């Protein structure tokens, strides 16, 4: 799916494989499985819920378990999260 400057309200949207440019998402549940890349460029999100399912959900659960384990694993998870952050 390619969406440009569209508004989505009160929807469940599977983001996998989609390109969204300048879109607005309100009160949506946004699903991402990690099976296909997604592009979100200059989008606005209001009161949305992110639901990571399938491989993406498995990866997050793995990171959570590493973090809970503590020790060096917790530091490694923190390092990964720092790499994810983007600053302007």
N, C-alpha and C positions, 0 to 999 in steps of 0.2 A: 504494500500500500504506500502510495505517495500522497501526503496531505500538506497543503500549503495554506496558511492563514485560516484554518478551519477551527470551529469551536465544538468541543465534545462535552456533553453534560449528562451526568447520571448514567454512565455507560461502563461496561466491562470491555476493556480493549486489550487484545493480545498484541503487544508491541513488536514481537519477533518479525524480522524482515522488513519492518516499516521505516519510512523516512517521513519525519514530521518537521516542518519548517514554519516557525512563527505561529504555532497552534496554541490554543487555550484548552486546558483540561480542567473541568470543574466537577467535583464530587464523583470522580471516576475511580474505578478499580483498574489499575494498570498491571497487566500480567507480563512477566518476562521469564522465558524458560532457558534462554541461553543457546537455543538451537540455531538461531540466525542473528546476525548483528542488527542493531537498530540505530538510527540516527535521530537525535533530538536536538534541533538547532533553534535557539532563541524561542523556546516554548515557555509557557506560563502554566503553573500548576497550582490549583486552589482546592484545598480540602480533598486531596486524592490519597488513595491507599495503594501502596506498591506491594505486589504479591509475586515473589520469586518462586517459581515452580520448576519441576524437572531438574535438569543439570544445574541451573542457576541456584535453585533452592538447595540442592545437595552441596554446592560449593559454599554457600553461606552457612549451612549447618556444620560443615567441616571446619570453617574458620571459627565459628562459635565454640565448637568443642575444643579446638586448640587453645582458644583464649581462656576457656574455663579451666583447662588443665594447668594453666599458670606457668611459672618459670620462663625459660627461654622462648617457649611457644607463644606466650602472651606478647613478648617483645616483637616477635616475628609478625604477628597479626597486626600490631601497631605500625610496623614498618610498611606492611602492605597498604594499610589505610592511608598512611601519609602519601604513598605513591598515587593513590586514587584522587586525592584532593587537588583541585585546580585553583590557582590564584591568578587574578588579572593584573 
